Amino acid sequence: MNLDDKTILVTGGTGSFGKALIARILDEHEPRAIRVYSRDELKQSELQREHADEDRLRFLIGDVRDLPRLTRVGRGVDVIVHAAAMKQVPACEYNPFEAAGV
């Protein structure tokens, strides 16, 4: 898929898959912008330092369960990659409503 001149939204953009995807997109394509959406501001600041690309990277705090916020963040986006996920099974079992997004 050609991502040149596209605006891309990556939910969970500071997770392991999201970070690898963003690095690959920046290496192999010329996107107009990549919107990195996650609820972890510390990981966002670390990723921002890792990729000094202020022209194309936009960092947005939010949760995928917050539909109004997600809707605002998605305006004008050409491609959405949903990479947000909880991967720690014990934490999900102990917090089922958080894991299921209810």
C-alpha positions in Angstrom: 0.0 0.0 0.0 1.3 3.4 -0.9 1.2 5.7 2.1 2.9 8.7 0.4 1.1 12.0 1.1 -1.5 10.2 3.3 -2.5 11.1 6.9 -2.3 8.0 9.0 -3.8 7.4 12.5 -2.1 4.8 14.6 -4.1 3.9 17.7 -1.8 2.4 20.3 1.0 4.1 18.5 3.4 3.8 21.5 3.1 0.1 21.9 5.5 -2.4 20.5 3.6 -2.9 17.2 2.7 0.7 16.8 6.3 1.9 17.3 7.6 -0.6 14.8 5.0 0.4 12.3 5.6 4.1 12.6 9.4 3.6 12.1 8.8 1.5 9.0 6.3 4.0 7.5 8.8 6.8 8.1 11.6 4.8 6.5 9.7 3.5 3.5 7.1 6.2 2.7 6.5 9.9 2.7 3.3 10.4 4.7 1.8 13.8 5.0 1.3 13.1 8.8 1.2 10.3 11.3 -1.1 10.8 14.2 0.2 8.8 17.2 -2.8 8.1 19.5 -2.3 6.5 22.9 -3.0 7.1 26.5 0.6 6.9 27.7 2.2 10.4 27.7 5.5 9.1 28.9 5.9 6.7 26.0 4.7 9.5 23.6 7.5 11.8 24.8 10.0 9.0 24.5 8.8 8.3 20.9 8.9 12.0 20.1 12.6 12.1 21.1 13.3 8.9 19.2 11.9 10.3 16.0 12.8 14.0 15.6 10.1 14.5 12.9 8.0 17.4 14.2 6.7 18.1 10.7 4.9 14.7 10.2 4.4 13.2 13.7 1.5 14.4 15.8 1.1 13.0 19.3 -2.4 12.8 20.7 -3.4 11.6 24.2 -6.6 9.5 24.3 -8.2 6.2 24.8 -9.8 4.1 22.0 -12.8 3.6 24.2 -13.5 7.4 24.1 -15.6 7.5 20.9 -16.0 11.3 20.8 -12.2 11.8 21.1 -11.4 9.1 18.7 -13.9 10.6 16.2 -12.2 14.0 16.5 -8.7 12.5 16.1 -9.8 10.6 13.0 -11.1 13.6 11.1 -9.2 14.1 7.8 -7.4 10.7 8.2 -6.8 8.6 5.1 -5.7 5.4 6.8 -6.4 4.1 10.3 -4.2 1.3 11.9 -5.7 0.0 15.1 -2.7 -1.2 17.1 -4.1 -0.5 20.6 -4.2 -3.7 22.6 -3.8 -5.0 26.1 -1.4 -8.0 26.0 -0.9 -8.9 29.6 -3.4 -11.8 30.3 -3.2 -11.6 34.1 -4.0 -7.9 34.1 -6.8 -8.4 31.6 -8.3 -11.2 33.8 -8.1 -9.0 36.9 -9.6 -6.0 35.0 -12.1 -7.5 32.5 -14.1 -4.3 31.9 -10.9 -2.4 31.0 -9.7 -5.2 28.8 -13.1 -5.5 26.9 -13.5 -1.8 26.6 -17.0 -1.9 28.1 
